[in-house]
Amino acid sequence: MITVMGATGHIGHRVVRLLREQGHDVRGVGRSANRIAATGADPCAGDAADAAFLTDAFRGADAVFTMLPDDAAEPDHRAAQDAKGEAIAAAVRASGVGYVVALSAVGADRPAGTGFIEALHAQEQRLRATGVPLLVLRPTWFQDNAAAALPVVAEHGVVADALAPDIAVPMVATRDVAAAAASALAARDRTGIVELLGPRDLTPVEMAAILGARLGRPDLPYVRLPADEMIGALTGAGFSADAAGLHVAMCEAINDGRVAPMAGRTPENTTPTRFEDLVGELVGQVV
Ligand SMILES: NC(=O)c1ccc[n+]([C@@H]2O[C@H](COP(=O)([O-])OP(=O)(O)OC[C@H]3O[C@@H](n4cnc5c(N)ncnc54)[C@H](OP(=O)(O)O)[C@@H]3O)[C@@H](O)[C@H]2O)c1
């Protein structure tokens, strides 16, 4: 049996499906038993900051997929992530699970100066300190994030973010992250760090062009917002001021190269799904 945190999320629901297709029993963790059951996993509903709940969810599993659920409305985002991270690490220790695949992010090698990614650095440290065999997956920026741009495109006719327009960023599809996670959870023969970078780097201008072509807006522009305007846009969309600042800090770290793959692009960290392959589906989800 394998336990999957975030079982209803972008990556987790696909991990559940892939593992079940291979014949594994899967226990899914999330906040809603009904939503978890819809993925096909056995539901284990509770809060990721509750170590006793997670210990029960992990106990008896041959392997666990861990992730830090993200709530951009948290007024103190880092404190919330640390509370979940500590509960996860405590549950890994107490449950006696023998193998963990942890979702992290490119840039988590740095302890500070990376916005949202700092919490993932801390979580990697906690999980390593448990001594349990650990594979860390470090995906880059999710291609799927583009779905969040669609309401802005509809309302303002632009794609807007704090990334520099000409910065080439590796962008990965969550389905490819899920495939890597499911494969590792099934094989349980690998530890260390694996970066997942998508098929090629794309600039925000190139992403807007691909999105625009799919939306029938071939001239869809990308606009880089200054920090204060980006923070205003994100808080208007429900982010706390703290989380909005962490997003901007992360973008600045990408812009100046502090958040970047450790070893450049290799055949192993290059994953197959192109943004062009995904964009129709993302548009279809929202329209
Ligand atoms: N976005 C990016 O570009 C990017 C890049 C690299 C790494 N990451 C990392 O990837 C992770 C997000 O992965 P994802 O996109 O697959 O997740 P997601 O789609 O945001 O899903 C979050 C999952 O966590 C569950 N959840 C939320 N709050 C919870 C809580 N308090 N207790 C228990 N379960 C909870 C949700 O279940 P319910 O809502 O059903 O309860 C859902 O299954 C984050 O750690 C992020 O830092 C993101």
The ligand as an SDF file (V2000), in Angstrom:
LIG
                    3D

 48 52  0  0  0  0  0  0  0  0999 V2000
    3.0320   25.8450   -8.9520 N   0  0  0  0  0  0  0  0  0  0  0  0
    4.2920   25.6240   -9.3090 C   0  0  0  0  0  0  0  0  0  0  0  0
    4.7670   26.1310  -10.3320 O   0  0  0  0  0  0  0  0  0  0  0  0
    5.1620   24.7320   -8.4540 C   0  0  0  0  0  0  0  0  0  0  0  0
    6.4290   24.3880   -8.9050 C   0  0  0  0  0  0  0  0  0  0  0  0
    7.2350   23.5380   -8.1270 C   0  0  0  0  0  0  0  0  0  0  0  0
    6.7420   23.0320   -6.9160 C   0  0  0  0  0  0  0  0  0  0  0  0
    5.4880   23.4080   -6.5010 N   0  0  0  0  0  0  0  0  0  0  0  0
    4.9870   22.8300   -5.2260 C   0  0  0  0  0  0  0  0  0  0  0  0
    3.9870   21.8820   -5.5420 O   0  0  0  0  0  0  0  0  0  0  0  0
    3.0890   21.7790   -4.4500 C   0  0  0  0  0  0  0  0  0  0  0  0
    1.6660   21.8370   -4.9700 C   0  0  0  0  0  0  0  0  0  0  0  0
    1.3930   20.6640   -5.7020 O   0  0  0  0  0  0  0  0  0  0  0  0
    0.0190   20.5150   -6.5200 P   0  0  0  0  0  0  0  0  0  0  0  0
   -0.0740   21.6600   -7.5030 O   0  0  0  0  0  0  0  0  0  0  0  0
   -0.0840   19.1260   -7.0110 O   0  0  0  0  0  0  0  0  0  0  0  0
   -1.0330   20.7580   -5.3670 O   0  0  0  0  0  0  0  0  0  0  0  0
   -2.5040   21.3550   -5.4980 P   0  0  0  0  0  0  0  0  0  0  0  0
   -3.0870   21.0560   -6.8300 O   0  0  0  0  0  0  0  0  0  0  0  0
   -2.4470   22.7650   -4.9990 O   0  0  0  0  0  0  0  0  0  0  0  0
   -3.2940   20.4580   -4.4410 O   0  0  0  0  0  0  0  0  0  0  0  0
   -3.1290   20.5880   -3.0510 C   0  0  0  0  0  0  0  0  0  0  0  0
   -3.4910   19.2520   -2.4140 C   0  0  0  0  0  0  0  0  0  0  0  0
   -3.2920   19.3250   -1.0050 O   0  0  0  0  0  0  0  0  0  0  0  0
   -4.5380   19.0880   -0.3390 C   0  0  0  0  0  0  0  0  0  0  0  0
   -4.5920   19.9910    0.7990 N   0  0  0  0  0  0  0  0  0  0  0  0
   -4.6530   21.3400    0.7810 C   0  0  0  0  0  0  0  0  0  0  0  0
   -4.5990   21.8370    2.0170 N   0  0  0  0  0  0  0  0  0  0  0  0
   -4.5280   20.7740    2.8500 C   0  0  0  0  0  0  0  0  0  0  0  0
   -4.4530   20.6250    4.2470 C   0  0  0  0  0  0  0  0  0  0  0  0
   -4.4280   21.7040    5.0720 N   0  0  0  0  0  0  0  0  0  0  0  0
   -4.3910   19.3840    4.7630 N   0  0  0  0  0  0  0  0  0  0  0  0
   -4.4060   18.2940    3.9650 C   0  0  0  0  0  0  0  0  0  0  0  0
   -4.4550   18.3610    2.6240 N   0  0  0  0  0  0  0  0  0  0  0  0
   -4.5150   19.5880    2.0800 C   0  0  0  0  0  0  0  0  0  0  0  0
   -5.5900   19.3840   -1.3710 C   0  0  0  0  0  0  0  0  0  0  0  0
   -6.7410   18.6330   -1.0750 O   0  0  0  0  0  0  0  0  0  0  0  0
   -8.2040   19.2530   -0.8670 P   0  0  0  0  0  0  0  0  0  0  0  0
   -8.1950   20.6640   -1.4000 O   0  0  0  0  0  0  0  0  0  0  0  0
   -9.0830   18.3210   -1.6640 O   0  0  0  0  0  0  0  0  0  0  0  0
   -8.3890   19.1610    0.5870 O   0  0  0  0  0  0  0  0  0  0  0  0
   -4.9290   18.8760   -2.6460 C   0  0  0  0  0  0  0  0  0  0  0  0
   -5.0360   17.4790   -2.7180 O   0  0  0  0  0  0  0  0  0  0  0  0
    3.4250   22.9040   -3.4730 C   0  0  0  0  0  0  0  0  0  0  0  0
    4.1910   22.3960   -2.4050 O   0  0  0  0  0  0  0  0  0  0  0  0
    4.2770   23.8400   -4.3240 C   0  0  0  0  0  0  0  0  0  0  0  0
    5.1950   24.5720   -3.5620 O   0  0  0  0  0  0  0  0  0  0  0  0
    4.6870   24.2270   -7.2400 C   0  0  0  0  0  0  0  0  0  0  0  0
  1  2  1  0
  2  3  2  0
  2  4  1  0
  4  5  1  0
  4 48  2  0
  5  6  2  0
  6  7  1  0
  7  8  2  0
  8  9  1  0
  8 48  1  0
  9 10  1  0
  9 46  1  0
 10 11  1  0
 11 12  1  0
 11 44  1  0
 12 13  1  0
 13 14  1  0
 14 15  2  0
 14 16  1  0
 14 17  1  0
 17 18  1  0
 18 19  2  0
 18 20  1  0
 18 21  1  0
 21 22  1  0
 22 23  1  0
 23 24  1  0
 23 42  1  0
 24 25  1  0
 25 26  1  0
 25 36  1  0
 26 27  1  0
 26 35  1  0
 27 28  2  0
 28 29  1  0
 29 30  1  0
 29 35  2  0
 30 31  1  0
 30 32  2  0
 32 33  1  0
 33 34  2  0
 34 35  1  0
 36 37  1  0
 36 42  1  0
 37 38  1  0
 38 39  2  0
 38 40  1  0
 38 41  1  0
 42 43  1  0
 44 45  1  0
 44 46  1  0
 46 47  1  0
M  CHG  2   8   1  16  -1
M  END
$$$$
